[in-house]
């Protein structure tokens, strides 16, 4: 009976199955699809608001953070990011003005677990002569503690750490495994899908001879997958500083656990030209098909602005851009063991990297520098503060005090990075459909993110071929943007007709921040002669200013009161929205476009310190600046 039943069903389905390609009549299709609902907010599938977070934060578990006196561990860092008040390592109460929506905690993997044991004077640390020396300096405090901390960092950078300590705090050691478990489980405790997302992550700290090649790693997964492997390190013989080693670990992680991970670099400005190579890599390799494919696969994001200098552009590379000099750090490499030269700069900044990516794509068919933009604090205090008036520094030595702006942050016999040049940046905004690990991670993969230097500026950036001024007449520009074009981080849809690409851009001031000055579009392209070009266009601005024939716009003005560290929103505007068409478009040239939004001038953190502590600042200390946001680019490829 069963066999007969099966045969009967097979036969009876035969004629229907054969006709599945038939086109139903209009009458048959009636009623199958619902009409557009009355509520314009119903059935939305696109991201509706930016989710704000930090992709780069260190606790006292990190070697350098702990050595400099950070005693706050992951639980305090997570609580603070979620809006709770905590007591800093220097005993000061601190709280964010507004909670974050998500965060990646990225403690350094090398010597993971060593710093708390150093602070506690564990026998295993004191058994090593260098460990005893560092412990005595740490407990003595003051200048002795600072010397001990810098000696630790110098030995790490120069790969001369004591063998006993390396063995005790590297993969395979109990302390390393238990610290990783502590990090993973803390993130899981604080992960609250829908309200706050806590990502498991780490920093892979490649710094050969002081050249910054660091990458942060962000996992999409929870503890079941994350605890199946321990993260990689860079110190030999347990690890390698070559990014190829990190890519191999990422490949193994995904294949062994079924999980997902991405990596993103930061502070190319401290790599002395090695962050974005075009021919040779630092480790003696070549920028070949394997290199560009791996970098494109594993690094869809770049941390463009943070505490160790803004990395969007540099005036040497962009002499026609008056805003390219924003808080640059260009003294030398990370420990100033080698000074900077002009020929290094092109391998260090995001805008130049995006241009170089076009040329490499022309050569290999793959763009290794096709990344989305993000910002982060890189705070080593466990405190994700990017607000100028609430800035708690990069390390415990730079937490609020009367002297923090007066002593150098890094100094060598070759140069100095002054304390007053520390940058309060930054945060990453993510256009994700939900506040969950999966949705936010997926937004990173499709590069639908943007960076700010601190303020929570709202920014939409869509590219297409048929946006026009009528699209500005709706308050639902996102619906128009996703329907007629693609969002930031995407490739333009295939070109139809003979027109140039059009861009729908909307910017909204931070609700508790400064008014907006202007919106610009930064374009980079590979011209038909094989030369990389760039141009910055002013596309929307406030206060009825008149742009000149060369596209230059008068400055917005300045309302900052230096005596009170305040400003007034009597200039600028609360929102800017426009449709812009590329007037110089050539369909035969590869190109990228991204939006840059500038606020009106506001006080820097050093001005708040001057007034709070009565500090006589160095004459060269910059007191005001223009905060900004950078969207991820949109790319155009000829023939697509």
N, C-alpha and C positions, 0 to 999 in steps of 0.2 A: 504493500500500500504506500509506503514512503517513497519507493522508487517511482511509482506511477504518479504520485502527487508532484514530485519534482519535475518529471517530464511534462506534465500538464502545465505547470507554471512556466516552464521554459518556452513551450510552444505558444502559450497565450501571450507571452511578452514579446514574442518575435516581431510581429507587425508593428507594434507601437514603437519598439526600439529602432526599427528601420526608418521610421518617419521623424526621428528627433531633429533632423536638420530642416524640417519643413517650417515655413514662416507662418505663424498664426495670423488669423485675420484680425483686423482692427477691432471688430466687435468682440472677438474672443479675449483680446488683451484688455478691454475696458474693465475698470474696477480692480485691476491687479496692483496698481501703484497708487499710493496715497497722495493726496494733494498737498501743496505746501501749507504747513500749519499756520494758524493765525499768529502764534507767538514766534517772533523772529529768533528767539533763543533756543527753541526746541530742536532736537535732533542734530545739534552741532557736534562735529567730529574733530574739529581742529583745536589747537591749544588756545585758551582764552585769556590767560594772564601769565606774565613771566614769573618763574619761581626763582628766588634769589638764594645763592649759596656761595660757598668757599671751597675751592678744589685743592687747597694746599695749607695744611695746618700741622704744627708739631707740638707734642706734649713733652713732659719730662722724661719720657721713654726714649727720645731721640738723643743721640750721643752729644751733639753740640748744645742742644737746648738744656739738657740736664747738667752738662758741664758748666754752663753759664748760670746755673742756679734755679732753673725752672723745676718746681716741685709739684706742679699740677699734672695729674694723670688723665687718661681718656675720659673718665666719668665727668670730671669738672669741665673738660673741653666741650663735651656734648651738652651738658646742662647749660653752659653759657650760650652756645649757639642757638639753643631752643628758647632763650630769653630769660633764663634765671640769673640771679645775681650770685657772683662768686667772689672769693677773696683771692687776689692775685698773689704771685710768689713774693712780691714785696710788701704784702700785707694791706693792699688797697682794695676797697670794695669797688666792683666794676660790673656793669650791665650794658647790654646793647640797647640802643634806642628802639629797635624793632627786631624781633626774632628773625633768624634765617629760616628758609623753607627746607634746606638740605645742606649737607656738608660731606666732604671726603676728608677723613683724618689720615694724614700721610707721614707717619713717623719714619725716620731713616731706618733702613734695614741693617746696614753695617753696624756691628757691635750692639745689636738690639738687646736691650736689657742691662747694658753695662752702666749707664748713667745712674739709675737708682742704686745700684750696688756700690758705685763710687761714693755717692752721697752718704750711704749708710756705713761705709768702711767695711764692706764684707771681706772676710779672710782671703777669698780667692783673688780679690783685687790687690790687697796689701801684700800678698805673697810675691807679686811682681815689683821689682824696684821702681819702675816708672809709675806703676799704679799707686805705690806708697807715696811717691813724690807728688803726684797729682792730688791725692787725698789730703796730704798735709797742706798743699796750697789752697785747696777748696775750703777746708775747715778754717784756715787762717783768715779768709775773706779778703775783701778789698783788692789791692793791687796784686797780692799773691794769688788770689783766686783767679783773677783775670789772666795772669801769666800762665797759670796751669791750664786754663781753658784753651787759650790760644796755642799752647804747646800740644795739646791733644789734637786740635784741628790741623796744625801743621804736620804732625806725624801721620794723620789720616790722609791729608792731601798728598804728602810725599811718599805714602805707602811704607812707612817705617814703624808701624804700630808693633808693640811687643808680641812675639809669637804666642806666648801663654795666654794673653788676653784675647787674641784673635781666635785661638782654638776654643776658648771658653764661651765666646759670644758670637759664634758663627753657626750656619746650618750644620746640624748634627749634634749640637750641644743642647743640654736640657734648658739652660737659661734662654736660649734663642727660641726654642719651641714653645716654652711656657709664655714668653712675652708675646709671641704671635697669637697664641690662644687668648691672652688677655685683651689684645687689640680687637680681635674678631668678636669675642663675646660682648665686649663693651658696646661695639657698634650695634650688635643685635639687640641688646637691652634697650637702646635708645631709638631704634628704628620704629617709627609709628606711621605706617602707610596711610596716606591721605592727609596727614598733619605735618609730619617731619620725616625726612628720609636721611638715614645714616648709612653712608657708603663705607664698605670695607676697602681699604687702600693702603698704599705705602709709597715711600720715595726711594727710588733706585738712584744712589748718589754717586754717579760717575764724575770724578773730578781729577783726572790725571794731570799731575803737575800744576794744579790750580785752574785748569781750564774747565769751565762749568758745562757739563754734558748731562745734567740731571734729567731724569724723567719721573713723573708721578704716574702711578698705576691705580686704576679705578676698576673695581670688580662689580659686575651686575648682580652678584650672587650673595647668598647668605652663608652661614657657618658650615652647612653640610658640604658644600663644595670648597669653600675657602680653606677649611682645615685639612683638606686632603693633601695640600702641598704647603711648604714654607716658602716665603718670598726669596728672591735671589739677592746676592750681595755683590760688591765690586772689588773687595780686597782679596788679592791672591794669597794663598792658593785656593780659597773657597769660592771666589767669584772672578769676574772679569769686568773691566771698565768699557769694553767695546759694546755699543748698543746691539750688535748682533747677538750677544749673549742674552740680553733682555728679550729680544724677539724670539729666541729659541725657548726661553722660559714661558713666554706668553703662549706660544704654539703648544707646548707640552701641557700647560694648564688647561687650555680649552679641550685638547684631545683626551686628556686623562680624566678630567672632572665633568666634562660636558658644560662647563661654565663659560662665561664671556668676560673679556677684559679689554681695556684700551690703555694706552700710555699717552702722555703728553709732556713735551719739553717745556722748560721755562728758562728765563734769563740767558738767552743767547748773547746778550750784551756783555756777559762775563766769560764768554767762551773764547775770546780773542780770535774770532773768525771761523771757529770749527762747528758751530751749531747747524749751519745750513750749507754744507759743501756742494760743489758742483762737479768736481773732478776727483780729488783725493780725500779720504777720510783721515781723521787724526790717527787712527790705529793702523795706518799703512794700507788700507783697502782702497777700492775704487768705487766711485759712484757709477754703478753699472745697473743692469736690469734687475739683479737680485736686490740691490740696495734700494732702488726706487720703489720696487714692489713691496718690500717689507715695510718701508717707512709709510707708504700710502695705506697699507693694511692696518698697521698697529697704531698710527699716530694721526687720528682725524681731528685733533684739537691742539691748540697752542695757547699757553698762558702768556698773554701779551702785555699785561701790566700787573705789577706787584711791588712789594716793599723794596726790592733791590733794583729799582729803576723801571721806568716805562719803556716798553720795547716795541712800540708801533713803528716809529720812524726816527731818523737822525738828520740834523741839518746838513751834515756833510753829504749825505746820500740824497736829500731832498731840499736843495738850496732854494727852490722856489716856493716852498711851503713854510709860511711864517709860524705855523703851529707845530713844526717838527722838532722843536727843542724842548719838549715837555719832560722835565725831570729825568733827563738822560744821566746814566752812569757810564762814563766812558774813560775811566782812569786806566784800567787794566783788567787782568783776570780776577778770579774770585779772591785770592789772597794777595793780590798785587805783587806777585813774584815776577810778572812780566807786564810792562806797560803797553798801552794800546797804541797802535799805529793806524793811520787812515785806511790802509789797504785791508785791515781786518773787518771794518765795519759792515761791509756788504754781506758777510756771512753771519750777521748777528741780529738783524732787525726784521720784524714780521713783514713789512711792506716789501722789502727787497727780496725776502724769501718767497713771497707770493709771486713776484716777478720771475725769480729764478725757476720756480716751479713750471711756469709756462714754457720756458726754454727746454727744460728737461723733459716735459711732456712731448714737445716737438721732436725730441731726439729718441726717446724710449717708448712713447705712447702711454706713459704713466706719469702722473704728477705727484711726486713725493711730498710736496709742500702744499697740498690742497687741504688746508685745515680751517676749522672754525675758531673763532676768537673767544677768549675767556679771560677773566681776571681773578686774582687770588691775593691773600694776605701774605702767605709764607711766614706768618708769625710763629716765633719759637717760644711763645709765652702761654700757649694753650688757649689764647683769647683771639677770636676772629674779629678784630676791630679794624674797620677801614674808614671810620668816621673821623674827620679832622679834629673835631672837638672832643673826641673820645678815644684818641689814638694811644695804644699801649705798647707801641714799639715792636721791633723784630725780636729782641731778646730781653731777658730780665734786666740787663744793664741799660736798656733803652726804655724801660717803663717810666711813667711820669716822675720827674724829679727836677730840681733846679739846675742840674748839671748835664742832663742827657744831651742837650743841644750843643754843649761846649766841648765834649771830648770826642775824638775820632771814633768812627765805627770800625773801620779797618785801617791799619797803618803799617807800612813797611819802609825799608830804607829807600824804596823806589817811588813811593807815592802815598796818598791818603784819601780815604773816603770819609768826609766829615760827617759828624752826627746829625747836623742840621739838614743833610741831603737825603736822609731816609724818607721813603715815600709811604703814604698811608694807604695806597691802593691794596686791594681792589676786590670786586665781586664778579661773579658770573651770573647772568640771567639766562634761564633755560625756558624755551617755549615747549613745554611738555603737556600732554593731555591729562596726566594725573601726577600727584605727588607721591610717586613710588619709585623704587629702584629701577624697575623695568622701564617705565615711561621716561624717566630722566636720562637713563643710560642710552636708550634708543634715540633721544633727542641729540645727545652728544654724537652718536654715530652718524646721524644725518646732518650734523653741524648746525642745528637750529639753536644757536646760542649767541650771546653777545657779551662783551666785556664793559665794565665801567670802572673808573678810578675810585669809586666809592659810593656816589649818590645813586639812587634807584630810579634812574631815568627810564621811562618807557620808550621802547623803540621797535617799530615794525619796518621791515625792508623787504619789498617784493619786487621781482623782476619778471617782465613779460614782453609782449610785442604789441599789445593793444590797449594799455592803460591810457586814459585821457582825463581831461579836467572834470568830466562829469562824474568820475569815480570819487571825487572829493566831496560830493554832495551828500554822501551817506555817512552815518556814524558807525557803520559796520564795515570799516575798510578791510578788516581781516577776512571777512567773507568774500569780498571782491578780490582781495589779494590772492587767496588760495584758489579761487575759481578761475581767474584770468591769468594767473602767473604762478611763480614759485617763491617760497620764502627764502630768507637768508640761509646760506650754506648749501644751496642747490645749484644745479646746472640749469641754464635757461632751456626752455622747451625748444624743439626744432623750429628754426626760422621759417616763417611763411610770408611770402611777398617780398617787397623790397625795402621795408622800413627798418629803422634802427631800434634797438631795445629801449623799452620804457620802464621806469621804476616808480613804484608807489611807496612813498616814505611818510611815516608818521612818527613824531617824537612828542613826548609828554614829560613835563618837568617832574622831578621828585616831589611828592605832595608836601614834604617838609623841607624842601631844598630850594635852590636858586632857580630863577627864570632861565630860559634858554636864549642863547645868543644866535646860533645858526646851525643849520644842517649842511654838511658837505658830502659829496660823493668822491671817493678816491678811486681812480681808475688806473690799472696797470695793463700794459699790453706788449705783445711781441710783434713789432712791425714787419712789413714785408721784406725789409732788408736784414732781418734777424737781430735787430737792436731792441733791447728792453726799454720801455718808456713808461712814464707816469704823469698824471695830471690830477690836480685837486680842483673840483668845481664847487662853488658856493651855489646851493640849489634852493635854499629857503632861509629866511632871516627875519629878525624882529625890527621894530621901530622905524619902519618906512625909510630905511637907509637906501641909498642908490648905488648900485654896482657900476663900476666903470667899464670902459670898452675892453679892458684886459681881464675882466672877471674878478677884479679885486673889490673887496667890501670894506668900508670904514670900520674901525673898531667899535664895539658896542658901547664902550664907556666903562666906568668903574664907580661903584657906590660903597666900597669897603671903607669902614671907619677903623683906622688903625688903633685908635684909643680904646675901642670897646670890642674889637674882633667881631664886628657885625657887618651886615650889609642890608640893603633894602631892595625889594623887587619892584622898583620903580622904573627900571629899564628891562629890556628883554621881554619875553612872552612866555605864557604857560604852555603853549603847544605850537607845533609847526607841522604842517602837512602839505605835501606837494606831489605832483607827478612830474618827473624829469625824464627827458629824452637825450640820449648821448648825441651831441652835435658833431662829434668827430668819429663816428662809427665807420669802421671798414670791415665788411663781412669776411674778409680774408685773413683777419688778424685775431689770434687768441687774446682773450682779455678777461679780467676780473674786475668787479666793482664791489666796494663796501661803503657803508655810511659811517660818518663820524659826526657826532653831535657835541657841541660845546655849550657849556653853561656860561652865564655872566661871571666875572671874577668874584672869588670868595676867599676867605682867609685860609692859609695853610696852618697845619698843626703847630708850627713854630711860633706863630703869632699868639695862639692860645697859651702856649707855654710862657712866652714873654710876659703876658699880663698876669697869669696865675702865680708865677714864681718871681716876678720882678727881675728877669734875666736880661742882662745886656747882651744882645745877640751879636754875633759877628756881622760885619757890614755887608758881607756877601750873602747872608741868609735870605732866601726868598720868602716873603711874607704872604703873598697872595698868588693865586693861580686860577686857571680855568679848568674845572673838572670836565670830564668828557666820557663818552661812550663810543665803542667801536662795534659795529655789527660784523657777523661773519660774512665773507664775500659771497657773491653770485658769479658764476663762471660762464663765459661764452666760448664755444669751440666751433670753428668754421666747419660747415657741412653737417652740423648736428642741430 
